[in-house]
Amino acid sequence: FNAVLLAFNFLYLPVSTRLLNQNKLHELRKIYNKICFLITLVIAPFCVLLFVFASQIIRIVFGKAYLASVFPFRILTLAVLINSMFGPNWTNLVAKGEKKILIFLAIFTLLLNVILNYFMIPMWDIVGAATATAISIISWNILTSYILWIKQRMTPFSKDMIKSLVISVSLVIPLVFLSILYNFSLIYAALLSVVYLGAYVFFINMHVIRIRDAVSYTHLR
């Protein structure tokens, strides 16, 4: 998931820098919302799948002895989903040259994570560690997005974001019904993934082409 975010950051950074230098914030907001839409569209279905089938996946991959990690796994999966929804929010601040603010926020969230782990791990063990990490990730995104809104009046949330979440959940629903009708096994999951991922990659590619054209058009201008 981090690889996906980094790939989009590399795509988005030169575009955001150019548009900020040209003071074209309206066009930058459009590109930013499209990038957030696509990142969510790519990552959200897999996060939903991991959340829904967490116990089955952990049992198959690691064994029954690790089923106690299902709840922490789901907490971290939700954190990854929320992190992807905010998109390259901090990249806009990098392009704007707000390095001091980013360093301060990074130090703050790091200290927050250490403090939360210190109090939560003794109380809830692995669940506490997962919760502390999730809170830190979400706090980082909320703070960076808040600064982004103050500085540039930009937000990752739009109608496209809602659309991407609806599409993601809709794609997972058939798999949930199939898992109820048939036994969830590693072979079944592998065969289903080939068909599912093939169709999904084709669907994503259409949106990637549209955003690539939009980004290229922005560069030409």
Buried (B, 14 or more C-beta within 10 A) or exposed (E): BEEBBEEBBEBBBEBBBBBBEEEBBEBBBBBBBBBBBBBBBBBBBBBBBBBBBBBBBBBEEEEEEEBEBBBBBBBBBBBBBBBBBBBBBBBBBBBBEBEEBBEEBBEBBEEBBEEBBEEBBEEBEBBBBBBBBBBBBBBBBEBBBEBBEEEBEBBBEBEBBEEBBEBBEEBBEEBEEEBEEEEBEEEEBEEBEEEBEEEBEEEBEEBBEEBEEBBEEBEEE
